Amino acid sequence: MPRINLLPWRAALREQRKKEFFVALLGAAIVALGLVYLTKLTVEGWVSNQRNRNTILQNEIAELDKQIEEIKGLENQRERLIARMKVIGELQRSRPEVVHLFDEIVKAVPEGVHLTEVKQIGTRIEMQGVAQSSTRVSTLMRNIDASQWLSDPGLDVVQTVASGPEHQSQFKLFAQQVATSTDDDSKDDAKTANAKPAGAAKQVPAKPGNAPPNKGAAK
């Protein structure tokens, strides 16, 4: 006998729709996974580009910091060189002052006074020595006061000590060094240059009444 399929057509249609649903669901899942993967790749690309930019910026910042440190080092070196130049200039300017200072000290020391120590702190000059009497010390102070390179003498200590049969005065006094300015020298040079020579004779116009007679007209 022939077989007759008695399965309802509704059950077959339900199975077909179920298969179509699973196929659509699988397709949607694949599409969703593809979109997620593409989004991930895009975001990773953005992050990588930003990291590269950050690395470039950090390298540039490090280079700028290095240049700033070099500039600071050059500025410090410049300041040190300027300070050395100032010290050298001061030494060159003070060299003749030292010569004049010792020359003036030698001139100011009277007979009977012997200096045992001379110390300079800035412009302050301290002198220690031995004198035959306190009068010699007063003479030394007057000579210092009258000096061009020394001023403001002051007596710190003076005491009489026995040296054999004689008595001597040990003293300690101070004075200030006077720094002469170069402007005074330039003014003196300008005055010397503008001064008339001493041998030059002044021309005085002759008066008409004092004119000598003409020899050719006299008979």
C-alpha positions as CSV (number, residue, x, y, z in Angstrom):
1,M,0.0,0.0,0.0
2,P,1.3,3.5,-0.7
3,R,2.5,5.6,2.3
4,I,0.7,8.8,3.0
5,N,2.5,11.6,4.9
6,L,0.2,12.6,7.6
7,L,2.6,15.3,9.1
8,P,0.8,18.6,9.4
9,W,1.9,21.3,7.1
10,R,2.0,23.7,10.1
11,A,4.8,21.7,11.8
12,A,6.9,21.8,8.6
13,L,6.4,25.5,8.3
14,R,7.3,26.0,12.0
15,E,10.6,24.0,11.4
16,Q,11.4,26.1,8.3
17,R,10.8,29.4,10.1
18,K,12.9,28.1,13.1
19,K,15.8,27.4,10.7
20,E,15.5,30.8,9.0
21,F,15.5,32.4,12.5
22,F,18.7,30.6,13.5
23,V,20.4,31.5,10.2
24,A,19.4,35.2,10.6
25,L,20.6,35.1,14.2
26,L,23.9,33.6,13.2
27,G,24.3,36.2,10.5
28,A,23.5,39.1,12.9
29,A,26.0,37.7,15.4
30,I,28.7,37.5,12.7
31,V,27.9,41.1,11.6
32,A,28.0,42.3,15.2
33,L,31.3,40.5,15.8
34,G,32.7,42.1,12.6
35,L,31.5,45.6,13.7
36,V,33.1,45.1,17.2
37,Y,36.3,43.9,15.6
38,L,36.4,46.9,13.2
39,T,35.6,49.3,16.1
40,K,38.4,47.7,18.1
41,L,40.9,48.1,15.3
42,T,39.8,51.7,14.7
43,V,40.2,52.6,18.4
44,E,43.6,50.9,18.6
45,G,44.7,52.9,15.6
46,W,43.6,56.1,17.3
47,V,45.4,55.1,20.5
48,S,48.6,54.2,18.6
49,N,48.6,57.5,16.7
50,Q,48.1,59.4,20.0
51,R,50.9,57.4,21.6
52,N,53.2,58.3,18.7
53,R,52.2,61.9,19.0
54,N,52.9,61.8,22.8
55,T,56.3,60.2,22.2
56,I,57.2,62.9,19.7
57,L,56.1,65.6,22.1
58,Q,58.0,64.1,24.9
59,N,61.2,63.9,22.7
60,E,60.7,67.5,21.7
61,I,60.2,68.6,25.3
62,A,63.3,66.7,26.4
63,E,65.3,68.4,23.6
64,L,64.0,71.8,24.7
65,D,64.9,71.0,28.3
66,K,68.4,70.1,27.2
67,Q,68.7,73.3,25.3
68,I,67.4,75.3,28.3
69,E,70.0,73.6,30.5
70,E,72.7,74.5,28.0
71,I,71.5,78.1,27.9
72,K,71.5,78.2,31.7
73,G,75.1,76.8,31.7
74,L,76.1,79.4,29.1
75,E,74.6,82.2,31.2
76,N,76.4,80.9,34.3
77,Q,79.6,80.8,32.4
78,R,79.0,84.3,31.1
79,E,78.4,85.6,34.6
80,R,81.6,83.9,35.8
81,L,83.5,85.4,33.0
82,I,82.1,88.8,33.7
83,A,83.0,88.4,37.4
84,R,86.6,87.4,36.4
85,M,86.8,90.3,34.1
86,K,85.7,92.7,36.9
87,V,88.3,91.1,39.2
88,I,91.0,91.5,36.6
89,G,90.0,95.1,35.9
90,E,90.0,95.9,39.7
91,L,93.4,94.3,40.0
92,Q,94.7,96.2,37.1
93,R,93.3,99.5,38.5
94,S,94.6,98.7,42.0
95,R,98.1,97.8,40.8
96,P,99.3,101.4,40.6
97,E,97.4,102.2,43.8
98,V,99.4,99.5,45.7
99,V,102.6,101.1,44.4
100,H,101.6,104.5,45.4
101,L,100.3,103.2,48.8
102,F,103.7,101.6,49.7
103,D,105.5,104.7,48.4
104,E,103.3,106.9,50.6
105,I,103.8,104.7,53.6
106,V,107.6,104.9,53.2
107,K,107.4,108.7,52.9
108,A,105.0,109.0,55.9
109,V,107.2,106.9,58.3
110,P,109.5,109.4,60.1
111,E,112.9,108.7,61.5
112,G,112.9,106.6,64.6
113,V,109.8,104.6,63.6
114,H,110.0,101.0,62.5
115,L,107.0,99.1,61.1
116,T,106.7,95.5,62.0
117,E,103.4,94.7,60.2
118,V,101.3,96.3,57.6
119,K,97.9,94.7,56.8
120,Q,95.2,95.8,54.4
121,I,91.5,94.8,54.7
122,G,89.6,96.5,51.8
123,T,90.5,100.1,52.1
124,R,91.5,99.9,55.7
125,I,95.3,99.9,56.4
126,E,96.5,98.6,59.8
127,M,100.1,99.3,60.8
128,Q,102.0,98.0,63.8
129,G,105.5,99.0,64.8
130,V,107.9,100.4,67.3
131,A,108.8,104.1,67.8
132,Q,111.4,105.7,69.9
133,S,108.7,107.8,71.5
134,S,105.1,108.7,71.3
135,T,106.0,111.9,69.6
136,R,107.3,109.9,66.6
137,V,103.9,108.2,66.5
138,S,102.1,111.6,66.4
139,T,104.4,112.6,63.6
140,L,103.5,109.5,61.6
141,M,99.8,110.2,62.0
142,R,100.3,113.8,60.9
143,N,102.2,112.6,57.8
144,I,99.4,110.1,57.0
145,D,96.8,112.8,57.3
146,A,98.8,115.0,54.9
147,S,99.3,112.2,52.4
148,Q,97.4,112.1,49.1
149,W,96.9,108.3,49.2
150,L,96.1,107.9,52.9
151,S,93.5,109.6,55.2
152,D,91.7,109.4,58.5
153,P,94.5,108.1,60.7
154,G,93.5,106.7,64.0
155,L,95.5,105.3,66.9
156,D,94.3,102.0,68.3
157,V,97.0,101.0,70.8
158,V,100.2,102.7,72.1
159,Q,102.2,101.5,75.0
160,T,105.7,102.1,76.4
161,V,107.9,99.0,76.8
162,A,111.4,98.7,78.1
163,S,114.0,97.7,75.5
164,G,117.3,97.4,77.3
165,P,118.3,100.7,78.8
166,E,115.8,102.6,76.6
167,H,112.1,102.8,76.5
168,Q,110.2,102.4,73.2
169,S,106.6,102.8,72.2
170,Q,104.7,100.0,70.6
171,F,101.8,101.2,68.6
172,K,99.0,100.0,66.4
173,L,97.2,102.5,64.2
174,F,94.9,102.4,61.1
175,A,94.2,104.6,58.1
176,Q,92.0,104.6,55.1
177,Q,93.3,104.3,51.5
178,V,92.2,107.0,49.2
179,A,91.5,105.8,45.6
180,T,92.1,108.6,43.1
181,S,89.7,108.7,40.3
182,T,90.8,108.7,36.7
183,D,88.5,111.7,36.0
184,D,90.9,114.0,37.8
185,D,93.8,112.7,35.7
186,S,91.8,113.3,32.5
187,K,90.8,116.8,33.7
188,D,94.4,117.6,34.5
189,D,95.5,116.3,31.1
190,A,92.9,118.4,29.4
191,K,94.0,121.5,31.3
192,T,97.6,120.8,30.4
193,A,96.7,120.3,26.7
194,N,94.7,123.6,26.6
195,A,97.3,125.6,28.5
196,K,99.3,128.1,26.5
197,P,103.1,127.6,26.3
198,A,105.0,129.7,28.8
199,G,107.5,131.0,26.2
200,A,104.8,132.4,23.9
201,A,104.9,136.2,23.8
202,K,101.7,138.2,23.8
203,Q,101.2,140.5,20.8
204,V,100.4,144.1,22.0
205,P,99.1,146.5,19.3
206,A,101.3,149.6,19.0
207,K,99.7,152.9,19.7
208,P,99.8,155.6,17.0
209,G,101.6,158.1,19.3
210,N,104.4,155.6,20.1
211,A,105.1,154.6,16.5
212,P,108.8,155.2,15.5
213,P,109.6,158.0,13.1
214,N,110.1,157.2,9.5
215,K,113.8,157.4,8.8
216,G,113.2,158.1,5.1
217,A,111.2,161.2,5.9
218,A,113.7,162.7,8.3
219,K,116.3,165.0,6.8
